[in-house]
Amino acid sequence: MAKITPRSQDFSEWYLDVIREADLADYAPVRGCIVVKPYGWTIYEHMRDYLDKRFKDTGHVNAAFPLFIPMSFLQKEAHHVEGFAPELAVVTHGGGEALEEPLVVRPTSETIIGYSYSQWIKSYRDLPVLINCWNSVVRWEKRTKPFLRTMEFYWQEGHTAHATHEEALEEVLRMLNVYYDHMREDCALPGFRGRKSINERFAGAVNTFSVESMMGDKRSLQSCTSHDLGQNFARAFEIKYLDRDNTEKYCWTTSWGLSWRLLGAVIMVHGDDQGLRLPPKIAPIQTVIVPIFKNDDEKSQVMQVADQVAKSLKAAGLRVKLDDRDETPGFKFNDWEMRGVPVRVEIGPKDVANHSVALARRDVPGKAGKAFVPQDGLAERIHALLPEIHASLLRQAEAFQNRNIRECFTWDEVREAVQDGWALAPLEDNPKNDERIREELTAKSLNFPLDQPEGEWTCVVSGKKVRERALIGKSY
């Protein structure tokens, strides 16, 4: 097995090495695109399934909308088309003929869904409309970093319509919390919920909220967004309803999305120099069984027990792999560590004789993470261990995040903090301030956390009095 670049030496190369060696993805022949291999796609499927259940538990339903969008639709909302113009892929010919109107390959679906909602919504009785889509979108990007920066990427996008702004804003924050809970409870990822700056709002939104997460190189990843669209798209697409008082009113709409870049976050937050460390809920394989033997006689005894253990664990609802490949135990240990399998069960001749197994945790390296336990009750033991591993990964990630955020109250303190972490500093939400942060620090305001202490401070950029602090750091 090829060695991977140490994280401390070159984090970017380490990330690409892990994706290659853990067999997650490969580059496509089209620049900017990737092929997701079965192991990588299975991780994404588990993440998708947990998130989909959360959506349905909050009353949302799934639907599908076209990949191609008339160019005129994007032009209906001025800020929207301006924001996406540099990223658009446009179809001008089809069936050997020039099209009467160019078609945009879906960069996001607000416009095509806005058109549909204008056809469907007639009365207050039709509201709210709570729809989610699982699809891929295209944003013209020639630089490729698997899961983080690709021309085509997979995600979900929710789109809702409401009778009042209060209902719409409640939806925006509800879905932000759904994402936050999914990250923590399913992916063991910490993060900060907050409002994006004016500069960082989604094109056409009144307000954008996000969860920002610190990666292993101390850069931020915007893990998800939830947008208050006000009535901008409703007015552009004539999304109206007849209210109880028999007056026609515009709807209030929202959109929110989370992409497979969260898989990239799992790699960058939890991974180490041995490869992936996967939270048990999203791991394709939760337990791998590695048989150990030196000759055919030992093999016969060990494989019989290993097969029985595998069947009992599968019957108990665990995702299990019995590794019977013709490779050395050392190769198999390294391979499954690279793939981030949470629990490894080792069975050798002595274990057969003692009716025991060696149980190794991926989240705790070396001897500290290994114990010899009886075969009896093994499934129950592993079921109890998996939540411990999840909590351990989350605890480690939170500790790393908190160690690398510094409270700052002057520009010089911010400048120093963002060289190797984040700053939490008083900031006026003003595009000019964002511009100075970007130009002088090569950083950005990540978001204004929703959890703000009471107080008044002096903005580290403008010197004006403010009542909010922002997270500032370098980002992906």
C-alpha positions as CSV (number, residue, x, y, z in Angstrom):
1,M,0.0,0.0,0.0
2,A,1.3,3.4,-0.9
3,K,2.2,5.8,1.9
4,I,0.3,9.1,2.2
5,T,1.7,12.5,2.8
6,P,1.7,13.5,6.5
7,R,-1.0,16.0,7.3
8,S,1.6,18.3,8.9
9,Q,3.8,18.3,5.8
10,D,1.2,19.2,3.2
11,F,-2.5,19.1,4.1
12,S,-3.7,19.4,0.6
13,E,-1.6,16.5,-0.7
14,W,-2.6,14.5,2.3
15,Y,-6.3,15.1,1.5
16,L,-5.8,13.9,-2.1
17,D,-3.7,10.9,-1.1
18,V,-6.5,9.8,1.3
19,I,-9.2,10.0,-1.3
20,R,-7.0,8.0,-3.7
21,E,-5.8,5.3,-1.2
22,A,-9.2,4.9,0.5
23,D,-10.7,4.4,-2.9
24,L,-13.3,7.2,-2.6
25,A,-13.1,8.9,-6.0
26,D,-11.1,9.4,-9.2
27,Y,-10.7,12.1,-11.7
28,A,-13.0,12.2,-14.8
29,P,-12.0,12.8,-18.4
30,V,-13.9,16.1,-18.3
31,R,-11.9,18.8,-16.5
32,G,-13.5,19.9,-13.3
33,C,-15.4,16.6,-12.7
34,I,-14.9,13.5,-10.7
35,V,-16.0,9.9,-10.6
36,V,-17.2,8.8,-7.2
37,K,-16.3,5.2,-6.5
38,P,-18.5,2.7,-4.6
39,Y,-16.9,3.2,-1.2
40,G,-17.1,7.0,-1.4
41,W,-20.7,6.9,-2.8
42,T,-21.8,4.6,0.0
43,I,-20.6,7.1,2.6
44,Y,-22.5,9.8,0.8
45,E,-25.6,7.5,0.6
46,H,-25.6,7.1,4.4
47,M,-25.3,10.8,4.9
48,R,-28.1,11.4,2.4
49,D,-30.4,8.9,4.0
50,Y,-30.0,10.3,7.5
51,L,-30.6,13.8,6.2
52,D,-33.6,12.8,4.1
53,K,-35.2,11.3,7.1
54,R,-34.7,14.5,9.0
55,F,-36.4,16.5,6.2
56,K,-39.4,14.1,6.1
57,D,-39.7,14.3,9.9
58,T,-40.1,18.1,9.5
59,G,-42.9,17.7,6.9
60,H,-40.9,18.1,3.7
61,V,-41.5,15.9,0.6
62,N,-39.1,15.2,-2.3
63,A,-39.7,16.2,-5.9
64,A,-37.6,16.5,-9.1
65,F,-37.3,19.5,-11.5
66,P,-35.6,19.8,-14.9
67,L,-31.9,20.0,-15.5
68,F,-32.3,22.6,-18.2
69,I,-33.6,26.1,-17.3
70,P,-34.6,28.8,-19.9
71,M,-32.0,31.7,-19.8
72,S,-34.9,34.1,-19.4
73,F,-35.8,32.6,-16.1
74,L,-32.4,33.5,-14.6
75,Q,-32.8,37.0,-15.9
76,K,-36.0,37.6,-14.1
77,E,-34.1,38.2,-10.8
78,A,-31.3,40.7,-11.4
79,H,-29.1,39.9,-8.4
80,H,-29.5,36.1,-9.1
81,V,-28.3,36.2,-12.7
82,E,-25.5,38.7,-11.8
83,G,-24.3,36.3,-9.0
84,F,-24.3,33.2,-11.2
85,A,-23.3,34.6,-14.6
86,P,-19.6,33.7,-14.4
87,E,-20.5,30.1,-13.4
88,L,-23.1,29.2,-16.0
89,A,-22.9,26.4,-18.5
90,V,-25.2,27.3,-21.4
91,V,-26.6,25.1,-24.1
92,T,-27.1,26.9,-27.5
93,H,-27.7,23.9,-29.8
94,G,-29.7,20.7,-29.6
95,G,-30.6,18.1,-32.2
96,G,-28.2,19.7,-34.6
97,E,-30.1,23.0,-34.6
98,A,-29.6,26.4,-32.8
99,L,-32.1,26.8,-30.0
100,E,-34.6,29.7,-30.0
101,E,-33.6,30.4,-26.4
102,P,-30.4,29.3,-24.7
103,L,-30.8,26.8,-21.9
104,V,-28.8,27.0,-18.7
105,V,-27.6,23.7,-17.1
106,R,-29.0,23.9,-13.6
107,P,-26.7,25.9,-11.3
108,T,-29.4,25.9,-8.6
109,S,-33.2,25.6,-9.0
110,E,-34.8,28.8,-7.5
111,T,-36.0,30.0,-10.9
112,I,-37.5,26.8,-12.4
113,I,-39.1,26.0,-9.0
114,G,-40.4,29.6,-8.7
115,Y,-42.1,29.2,-12.1
116,S,-43.7,25.9,-10.9
117,Y,-44.8,27.4,-7.7
118,S,-46.5,30.3,-9.6
119,Q,-48.6,27.7,-11.4
120,W,-49.4,25.6,-8.3
121,I,-50.1,28.2,-5.6
122,K,-53.5,29.9,-5.8
123,S,-54.8,30.2,-2.3
124,Y,-53.6,30.4,1.3
125,R,-54.9,26.8,1.5
126,D,-52.0,25.7,-0.7
127,L,-49.4,27.0,1.7
128,P,-46.9,26.2,3.0
129,V,-45.2,24.3,0.1
130,L,-42.3,22.3,1.6
131,I,-40.3,20.6,-1.2
132,N,-36.7,19.1,-1.3
133,C,-34.8,17.9,-4.3
134,W,-31.8,15.5,-4.5
135,N,-29.9,16.3,-7.7
136,S,-26.7,17.5,-9.2
137,V,-25.9,21.0,-10.4
138,V,-23.2,22.5,-12.6
139,R,-21.2,25.6,-11.9
140,W,-18.3,26.2,-14.3
141,E,-15.2,25.3,-12.3
142,K,-12.0,24.1,-14.0
143,R,-10.0,23.6,-10.8
144,T,-10.7,20.2,-9.3
145,K,-10.5,19.3,-5.6
146,P,-12.7,16.2,-5.1
147,F,-15.9,16.9,-3.1
148,L,-14.8,20.5,-2.4
149,R,-14.5,22.1,-5.8
150,T,-15.9,20.4,-8.9
151,M,-17.8,21.6,-11.9
152,E,-20.7,19.1,-11.2
153,F,-21.6,18.3,-7.6
154,Y,-24.3,16.4,-5.9
155,W,-26.5,18.0,-3.2
156,Q,-29.9,18.6,-1.9
157,E,-31.8,21.8,-2.3
158,G,-34.9,22.7,-0.4
159,H,-37.4,25.2,-1.6
160,T,-40.4,26.4,0.3
161,A,-43.2,29.0,0.0
162,H,-45.0,30.6,2.9
163,A,-47.8,33.1,3.7
164,T,-45.8,35.3,6.0
165,H,-42.2,36.4,6.4
166,E,-42.3,35.2,10.0
167,E,-43.2,31.6,8.8
168,A,-40.4,31.8,6.2
169,L,-37.8,32.9,8.6
170,E,-38.8,30.2,11.1
171,E,-38.3,27.7,8.2
172,V,-34.9,29.1,7.4
173,L,-33.7,28.7,11.0
174,R,-35.4,25.4,11.4
175,M,-33.5,23.9,8.4
176,L,-30.2,25.5,9.6
177,N,-30.7,23.6,12.9
178,V,-31.6,20.4,11.0
179,Y,-28.2,20.7,9.2
180,Y,-26.4,21.4,12.5
181,D,-28.0,18.4,14.2
182,H,-27.2,16.1,11.2
183,M,-23.6,17.3,11.3
184,R,-23.2,16.6,15.0
185,E,-25.3,13.6,15.5
186,D,-24.6,11.7,12.2
187,C,-21.2,12.9,11.1
188,A,-19.6,13.9,14.4
189,L,-18.8,17.4,13.0
190,P,-18.9,20.6,15.1
191,G,-19.6,24.0,13.7
192,F,-21.0,27.5,14.2
193,R,-24.4,28.5,13.1
194,G,-24.6,32.1,12.0
195,R,-25.6,34.9,9.6
196,K,-23.5,35.5,6.6
197,S,-22.3,39.1,5.9
198,I,-23.9,41.2,3.2
199,N,-21.1,40.4,0.9
200,E,-21.5,36.7,1.4
201,R,-25.3,36.4,0.9
202,F,-26.7,34.1,-1.8
203,A,-27.5,36.0,-5.0
204,G,-31.1,37.2,-4.6
205,A,-31.4,36.5,-0.9
206,V,-32.4,38.9,1.9
207,N,-30.3,37.0,4.4
208,T,-28.2,33.9,4.3
209,F,-27.3,31.7,7.3
210,S,-24.6,29.0,7.4
211,V,-22.8,26.5,9.5
212,E,-19.0,27.1,9.4
213,S,-16.7,24.3,10.4
214,M,-13.0,24.2,11.1
215,M,-11.0,21.7,9.0
216,G,-7.8,20.0,10.1
217,D,-5.6,22.8,8.5
218,K,-7.6,25.4,10.4
219,R,-9.4,26.7,7.3
220,S,-13.1,27.1,7.3
221,L,-15.5,25.1,5.2
222,Q,-19.0,26.5,4.7
223,S,-20.8,23.2,5.4
224,C,-24.4,24.3,4.4
225,T,-26.5,27.4,3.8
226,S,-30.1,28.4,4.5
227,H,-31.5,31.4,2.6
228,D,-34.3,33.9,3.4
229,L,-35.3,35.0,-0.1
230,G,-37.9,37.5,1.1
231,Q,-40.3,38.2,-1.7
232,N,-37.6,38.7,-4.4
233,F,-38.3,35.5,-6.3
234,A,-42.0,35.6,-5.6
235,R,-42.3,39.0,-7.3
236,A,-40.0,37.9,-10.2
237,F,-42.1,34.8,-10.9
238,E,-45.5,36.0,-9.7
239,I,-45.8,33.5,-6.9
240,K,-49.1,34.8,-5.4
241,Y,-51.9,33.5,-3.3
242,L,-55.4,34.7,-2.4
243,D,-55.5,35.3,1.4
244,R,-58.4,34.8,3.8
245,D,-59.4,38.4,3.4
246,N,-59.8,37.9,-0.4
247,T,-56.7,40.0,-1.3
248,E,-53.9,38.8,-3.5
249,K,-50.5,38.7,-1.9
250,Y,-47.0,37.6,-2.8
251,C,-45.5,34.5,-1.0
252,W,-42.4,34.5,1.0
253,T,-39.9,31.9,-0.1
254,T,-36.8,30.1,1.2
255,S,-34.1,27.8,-0.1
256,W,-31.4,25.8,1.7
257,G,-28.8,23.3,0.6
258,L,-26.0,20.9,1.7
259,S,-23.7,19.2,-0.8
260,W,-21.2,16.3,-0.8
261,R,-18.6,18.8,0.4
262,L,-19.7,17.6,3.8
263,L,-18.0,14.3,2.9
264,G,-14.9,16.4,2.3
265,A,-15.4,17.8,5.8
266,V,-15.6,14.4,7.3
267,I,-12.2,13.5,5.7
268,M,-10.5,16.8,6.7
269,V,-11.8,17.0,10.3
270,H,-11.5,13.4,11.4
271,G,-8.7,11.9,9.2
272,D,-5.2,11.3,10.4
273,D,-1.8,10.2,9.0
274,Q,-3.2,6.6,8.7
275,G,-6.1,7.8,6.5
276,L,-9.9,8.1,7.2
277,R,-11.6,7.9,10.5
278,L,-15.3,7.5,9.8
279,P,-18.1,8.1,12.2
280,P,-20.0,4.8,12.7
281,K,-23.3,6.0,11.4
282,I,-22.0,6.8,7.9
283,A,-19.3,4.2,7.6
284,P,-19.9,1.7,4.7
285,I,-18.4,-1.0,7.0
286,Q,-18.7,-0.6,10.7
287,T,-16.8,-3.7,11.7
288,V,-14.1,-5.6,9.7
289,I,-13.0,-9.1,10.8
290,V,-9.3,-9.9,10.1
291,P,-8.4,-13.6,10.5
292,I,-4.8,-14.4,11.4
293,F,-3.1,-17.7,10.7
294,K,0.2,-19.2,9.6
295,N,-0.7,-22.5,8.0
296,D,-3.7,-24.4,6.5
297,D,-4.5,-26.1,9.8
298,E,-4.7,-22.8,11.6
299,K,-6.6,-21.3,8.7
300,S,-9.3,-24.0,8.9
301,Q,-9.9,-23.3,12.6
302,V,-9.7,-19.6,12.4
303,M,-11.9,-19.1,9.3
304,Q,-14.6,-21.3,10.8
305,V,-14.9,-19.1,13.9
306,A,-14.5,-15.8,11.8
307,D,-17.3,-16.8,9.6
308,Q,-19.5,-17.6,12.6
309,V,-18.7,-14.2,14.2
310,A,-19.4,-12.4,10.9
311,K,-22.8,-14.0,10.6
312,S,-23.7,-13.2,14.2
313,L,-22.7,-9.5,13.8
314,K,-24.6,-9.2,10.6
315,A,-27.7,-10.8,12.2
316,A,-27.4,-8.1,14.9
317,G,-27.7,-5.4,12.3
318,L,-24.1,-4.3,12.0
319,R,-22.4,-3.6,8.7
320,V,-19.7,-6.2,8.6
321,K,-16.9,-7.3,6.3
322,L,-14.9,-10.6,6.7
323,D,-11.6,-9.9,5.0
324,D,-10.6,-13.3,3.6
325,R,-8.2,-11.9,1.0
326,D,-4.8,-13.6,0.4
327,E,-2.9,-10.8,2.0
328,T,-0.9,-10.5,5.2
329,P,-2.7,-9.3,8.4
330,G,-0.4,-6.2,8.5
331,F,-1.6,-5.2,5.0
332,K,-5.2,-5.7,6.0
333,F,-4.8,-3.7,9.2
334,N,-3.3,-0.8,7.2
335,D,-5.9,-1.0,4.4
336,W,-8.9,-0.9,6.8
337,E,-7.3,1.9,8.9
338,M,-6.9,3.8,5.6
339,R,-10.6,3.3,4.9
340,G,-11.6,4.5,8.3
341,V,-13.5,1.4,9.5
342,P,-14.5,2.2,13.2
343,V,-14.0,-1.3,14.7
344,R,-11.6,-4.1,13.7
345,V,-12.0,-7.6,15.1
346,E,-8.9,-9.8,15.0
347,I,-9.2,-13.6,15.3
348,G,-6.1,-15.9,15.6
349,P,-5.5,-19.4,16.8
350,K,-5.1,-18.3,20.5
351,D,-8.4,-16.4,20.2
352,V,-10.1,-19.6,18.9
353,A,-8.7,-21.5,21.9
354,N,-9.7,-18.8,24.4
355,H,-13.1,-18.1,22.7
356,S,-12.1,-14.5,22.5
357,V,-11.2,-11.8,19.9
358,A,-9.0,-8.7,19.8
359,L,-11.1,-5.5,19.4
360,A,-9.4,-2.4,18.0
361,R,-10.9,1.1,17.8
362,R,-10.0,3.3,14.9
363,D,-10.5,6.5,16.9
364,V,-7.9,5.5,19.5
365,P,-4.5,4.5,18.0
366,G,-2.1,1.8,19.1
367,K,-2.4,-0.4,22.2
368,A,-4.7,2.1,24.0
369,G,-7.4,1.3,21.5
370,K,-7.2,-2.5,21.6
371,A,-8.8,-4.9,24.0
372,F,-9.2,-8.7,24.2
373,V,-12.9,-9.5,24.8
374,P,-15.0,-12.7,24.9
375,Q,-16.8,-13.8,21.7
376,D,-20.0,-14.2,23.7
377,G,-21.9,-10.9,23.7
378,L,-19.6,-9.4,21.0
379,A,-22.5,-7.9,19.0
380,E,-23.8,-6.1,22.0
381,R,-20.4,-4.9,22.9
382,I,-19.8,-3.4,19.5
383,H,-23.3,-1.8,19.4
384,A,-22.4,-0.1,22.7
385,L,-18.9,0.9,21.4
386,L,-20.1,2.6,18.2
387,P,-21.7,5.6,20.0
388,E,-18.6,5.9,22.1
389,I,-16.5,6.2,19.0
390,H,-18.9,8.8,17.6
391,A,-18.7,10.9,20.8
392,S,-14.9,10.5,20.8
393,L,-14.5,11.9,17.3
394,L,-16.9,14.8,18.0
395,R,-15.0,15.6,21.2
396,Q,-11.6,15.6,19.5
397,A,-12.9,17.8,16.7
398,E,-14.5,20.3,19.1
399,A,-11.4,20.5,21.2
400,F,-9.3,21.2,18.1
401,Q,-11.7,23.9,17.0
402,N,-11.9,25.6,20.3
403,R,-8.1,25.6,20.7
404,N,-7.7,27.5,17.4
405,I,-10.2,30.3,17.8
406,R,-8.9,33.4,19.5
407,E,-11.0,36.3,20.9
408,C,-9.7,39.5,19.3
409,F,-10.4,43.2,19.8
410,T,-7.9,45.0,17.6
411,W,-6.9,44.7,13.9
412,D,-3.4,43.6,14.9
413,E,-4.8,40.7,17.0
414,V,-7.1,39.6,14.1
415,R,-4.1,39.7,11.7
416,E,-2.1,37.5,14.0
417,A,-5.0,35.1,14.8
418,V,-5.9,34.3,11.2
419,Q,-2.4,33.3,10.3
420,D,-3.0,30.0,12.2
421,G,-6.6,29.8,13.1
422,W,-9.8,31.9,13.4
423,A,-10.5,35.2,15.1
424,L,-13.7,36.0,16.9
425,A,-13.9,39.8,16.7
426,P,-16.3,42.8,16.8
427,L,-17.2,43.6,13.2
428,E,-19.5,46.0,11.4
429,D,-21.4,44.2,8.6
430,N,-20.2,46.4,5.8
431,P,-18.8,45.3,2.4
432,K,-15.9,47.7,2.8
433,N,-14.8,45.9,5.9
434,D,-15.1,42.5,4.2
435,E,-13.0,43.9,1.3
436,R,-10.2,45.0,3.7
437,I,-10.2,41.6,5.4
438,R,-9.9,39.9,2.1
439,E,-7.2,42.1,0.6
440,E,-5.0,42.6,3.6
441,L,-5.4,39.3,5.4
442,T,-6.4,36.9,2.5
443,A,-9.2,35.9,4.9
444,K,-13.0,36.6,5.1
445,S,-15.7,37.1,7.6
446,L,-17.1,33.5,8.0
447,N,-20.4,34.4,9.7
448,F,-21.9,36.2,12.7
449,P,-22.7,33.5,15.2
450,L,-26.3,33.3,16.3
451,D,-25.1,32.8,19.9
452,Q,-23.9,36.4,20.7
453,P,-23.0,37.6,24.2
454,E,-24.6,40.9,25.4
455,G,-22.3,43.9,25.0
456,E,-21.0,46.6,22.8
457,W,-17.6,46.7,21.2
458,T,-15.5,48.6,18.7
459,C,-15.4,47.2,15.2
460,V,-11.8,46.0,14.5
461,V,-11.9,47.5,11.0
462,S,-14.1,50.6,10.9
463,G,-13.8,51.7,14.6
464,K,-17.6,52.0,14.9
465,K,-19.6,50.7,17.8
466,V,-21.2,47.3,17.2
467,R,-23.2,44.7,19.1
468,E,-22.0,41.7,17.1
469,R,-18.9,39.7,16.8
470,A,-17.9,37.7,13.6
471,L,-15.7,34.7,13.0
472,I,-12.9,35.6,10.7
473,G,-10.5,33.2,9.0
474,K,-9.2,31.7,5.8
475,S,-11.6,29.4,4.0
476,Y,-12.1,26.9,1.2
